[in-house]
Amino acid sequence: MTGNGDHPGGAIGGPARHVPVLLAEVLEALAPKAGGRYLDGTFGAGGYSRAILEVAPSATLLGLDRDPTAIAGGAELVAAMGGRLKLSQACFGELAEEAERHGMAPLDGVVLDIGISSMQIDQAERGFSFRFDGPLDMRMSGAGQSAADIVNEAEEGLLANIFYHYGEERRSRAVARAVIEARRKAPIATTKQLADLVAGIVRGEPGGAHPATRVFQALRIAVNDELGELVRALHAAETVLKPGGRLVVVTFHSLEDRIVKQFFAERSGRVPTGSRHAPAVAAAQPTFSLVVKGAVAPSEAEMRANPRARSAKLRAAERNAAPARRAEPGLVALSTVPDPQPRRRP
């Protein structure tokens, strides 16, 4: 999978061959074992799935991907694995239901690679990249609301908050105003139209990211509800992993990593419950223990070989026998677009 694309050669930028990020570290954290049952929630080109099945004899794996082209592209690997690999077109937030449906529950391990694949980027008709002029789409599944729908229909305040909170674009309000003004004349229908518009508002730095990088990232996250899917997947993994099963998550953006970090902190008992105002609140029983402390980053060698890996972070935890918990409001709130912020100078 790719990174979050905030670099000229990054995910939203240009073509690059598919390279599984942090592959050795993922295998070490997941610790696949012979005969185990595993789920790859972001199958993509099958890099993680293939490696897991190769190192764990007789293990079986269910691969999920919301992109039908990824599922179709995995047919050859399915055939090569002789019945040990199943694929299903589904969002990874549905992993618990999918594991049950395919007779894979409970699981020995779940791996999630939260990013966008190079295959999706390199197809101009998918609308993920501003380096290829194509329809402003960005839908991973090909269904539902497109980026063009959001750009041409959302109110200015919502657009500004999407750009600011999902893309960390400092000039979010100025870009949102420019979008509103432009679409009054004609709909913004292509990636080039939007990229050119943003480039006229956001100043680029020599040798730095394209000015539209953060806006494109924000729209992709909004179109695909990527943060919401991540929250659902974390809770789903908690319900379907057996004691001793491991959850390994690779993220490429600070928003994603923050959600995973908070989830693991809460579930491993590293965040205290209750307060001096409510001392009677019982501490929730930990459901996970951390496999690694903090986040694992790519080596210098991997970042040199694959620049898209530079923003990747890996976190992993092991399930214990405690009952799964209900979703915490605070964690769910991290996946939503916050209410409009007080107006300030863009």
Secondary structure, DSSP 8 states (H G I E B T S, - for coil): ------STTSTTTS------TTHHHHHHHH---TT-EEEES--TTSHHHHHHHHHSTT-EEEEEES-HHHHHHTHHHHHHTTTSEEEEE--GGGHHHHHHHTT--SEEEEEEEES--HHHHT-GGG---TTS--BS---SSS-S--HHHHHHHS-HHHHHHIIIIIH--TTHHHHHHHHHHHHHHS---BHHHHHHHHHTTS---TTS--TTHHHHHHHHHHHHTHHHHHHHHHHHHHHHEEEEEEEEEEESSHHHHHHHHHHHHHHTT-S--SBTTBTT-------EEESSSS-B---HHHHHH-GGGTT-EEEEEEE-SS------HHHHHTTS----------
